[in-house]
Amino acid sequence: MRILVTGDAGWLGGHIAKHLEEEGHVVVGFDLLPGNRMVGDLVDLKKEHLEGIEAVVHCAAIGDVYVANRNPALAFKASAEGTAALVAACPEDLRVFVHISTWEVYGPHSPHLEALETSLCRPEHPYAAAKRAGELALMSTIRTPWRILRLGSAYGHGMRESSLISRFIKKAKGGEPLTIYGDGKQFRQWVWTGDVCRAVSSALGDVPNGVYNVVGDEAITVLELAGILGGEIVHQERRESEAPCYLVSRRISGKG
């Protein structure tokens, strides 16, 4: 297929674009950064820009939680307005639209129950709220097949320096203590980029429209992660922007 991958200059979008090319698809990238791709802002997309496109994998967004929380207007423009503009520019015969989202759209959830794809979304901070707005912009306007992938905390080669794993690795290599905010019992269901790519391939196939959680099997605490790397650990006060901890189910439960 001829697939448009938005945000392909980014870390995760780049992995997905490369994976799809290796599967034999023709990938057309779209991002703000120059390169071998269409360059521009999502809100400026027109139908003529997507002529010949058979599928869309929409990764473009403000991917850094802290950047989004500092600049909510930019995050909402990218996720909500940008997604609506992209959907409007899609060909009427588009085979499928795959939207990359996050587990954080669920918001506060009981630590004793798993969040299902059908669970209520109550995003608490700008990053999560913007991503949820993007989902709603898609579902309220799309007229072709669609799937939303809510990813766990992704990791893999080349991940951004601000990510927890990148920070820990850098400090461990430099012999610096690993900083943990709060008691370190907060956890994440990490998901490897290779598994994300395979989930995207599956979503491009013959599966029902709907929301799908893509998370790791195991919930790993920050303390456990620090212990794997070894070295001294220092604790600081828990940050207000810290995402809540709750389990997300991998069970496919149908439409969202």
Buried (B, 14 or more C-beta within 10 A) or exposed (E): BBBBBBBBBBBBBBBBBBBBEEBEBEBBBBBBEEEEBBEEBBEEBEEEBBEEBBBBBBBBBBBBBEBBBBBBEBBBBBBBBBBBBBBEBBBEEBBBBBBBBBBBBBBEBEEEEBBBBEBEBBBBBBBBBBBBBBBBBBBEBBEBBBBBBBBBBBBBEEBEEEBBBBBBBEBBEEEBEBBBBEEBEBBBBBBBBEBBBEBBBBBBEEEEBBBBBBBBEEBBBBBEBBBEBEBEBEBEEEEEBEBBBBBBBBEEBEEB
